[in-house]
Amino acid sequence: MQDNHIENIDAIENLLKEKFGELYNWTMPVIRKTVGPFSPAVFAAFEARRIELIDACRNVLEENESPDLTDPIQPESDDLEIRTIGWENLLRSEITKLHRDTPGWVSGGFGHPDYEADFEYWGQMARYKLDEALVLSVGVEPRHFSEKSLNEIAKRVDQNRLYPSLEYLAKRREQFRRKFPTGYNGWLQISPKDLKAWFDEISLDVHVDFYAQLEERFPKVMANSKIRAC
């Protein structure tokens, strides 16, 4: 009896995995407040909806004495085929929308642990490309934002179609571009010393770990110079 119960549980979970795909194992990230917008509730709301839909489908399967009979592969009777079609259609539009609404890693802010920069490595650099300095200032590994992707973000900044964090990044990029102009062959590279001096001059909100690397190399020379670090 116990073995049958375990088999039913396994059958139910297998059907749920098939129905929800990658959403079945989606894990809510734990992000921390760093620089810019911080909206962890975006992930919490998505997780609540995900669990709600999975539980609703699970309840339907648990109401059947033999949940494995809803397996959509080669139904053996008309009744089974009807039940199979019903299972396939159950909450289909809601699940499709859930897939479409899966929040991107940056939707809650820049503090996602999987995208954090290697601050020690970048802190030792002799010079930075403009977009590298930009992305490091919010604490993210530069490879996660290509020049092409940043250009696309900049084009959409006034269309109300961006996460708040990306809109924040686009506006900060404009600040960087106006401070560090282009040369004959493109954007001039920025020295760590000049970058930190500018951070101090305008009290720019900079990721605490990136700023610490620059501060170690180039301590403040002005007593009244302040920096807001997060």
Residue pairs with C-beta under 8 A, 6 or more apart in sequence:
7 68
8 66
8 67
8 68
11 61
11 67
11 68
11 71
12 58
12 61
12 62
12 67
15 61
15 67
15 68
15 70
15 71
15 87
16 24
16 54
16 57
16 58
16 61
17 24
17 25
19 57
19 87
19 90
19 95
20 53
20 54
20 57
20 95
21 99
23 50
23 54
23 95
23 98
23 99
23 102
24 54
26 47
26 50
26 102
28 43
28 44
28 46
28 47
29 43
29 105
29 108
29 112
29 113
29 114
30 113
31 38
31 40
31 43
31 108
31 109
31 111
31 112
31 113
32 111
32 113
33 109
33 111
33 230
34 109
34 110
34 111
34 138
34 139
34 207
34 208
34 230
35 110
35 137
35 138
35 139
35 205
35 206
35 207
35 230
36 109
36 110
36 138
36 164
36 165
36 168
36 169
36 205
37 109
37 163
37 164
37 165
37 168
38 108
38 109
38 111
39 107
39 108
39 109
39 164
39 165
40 108
40 109
41 108
42 103
42 107
42 108
43 103
43 107
43 108
46 98
46 101
46 102
46 103
49 98
50 98
53 91
53 94
53 95
53 98
56 91
57 90
57 91
60 87
60 90
61 67
61 70
61 87
64 70
64 83
69 80
69 83
70 83
70 84
70 87
71 84
72 84
72 87
72 88
75 81
75 84
104 163
105 112
105 114
105 115
106 112
106 115
106 163
106 165
106 166
107 163
107 165
108 165
109 165
110 138
110 139
110 140
110 165
110 207
111 139
115 140
115 141
115 144
116 139
116 140
116 141
117 135
117 136
117 139
117 140
117 141
117 142
117 207
117 209
117 210
118 141
119 136
119 207
119 209
119 210
119 212
119 213
120 213
122 128
122 132
122 136
122 142
122 210
122 213
123 192
123 210
123 212
123 213
123 214
123 216
123 217
124 213
125 192
126 191
126 192
127 189
127 190
127 191
127 192
128 136
128 189
128 190
128 191
128 192
128 195
129 187
129 189
129 190
130 176
130 177
130 180
130 187
130 188
130 189
130 190
131 142
131 145
131 147
131 150
131 173
132 142
133 176
133 180
133 190
133 195
134 150
134 169
134 172
134 173
134 176
135 141
135 142
135 144
135 145
135 169
136 142
136 207
136 210
137 172
137 199
137 204
137 206
137 207
137 210
138 168
138 169
138 172
138 207
139 207
139 209
139 210
145 169
150 169
150 170
150 173
153 162
153 166
153 169
153 170
154 170
154 173
154 174
156 162
156 170
157 167
157 170
157 171
162 170
175 204
177 187
179 198
180 187
180 188
180 190
181 187
181 188
182 188
192 214
192 217
192 218
193 217
193 218
195 214
196 211
196 214
196 215
196 217
196 218
197 218
198 204
199 206
199 211
199 214
199 227
200 220
200 222
200 225
200 226
200 227
201 225
203 226
203 227
203 228
204 227
204 228
205 228
205 229
205 230
206 227
206 228
206 229
206 230
207 229
207 230
208 229
208 230
211 227
211 229
212 229
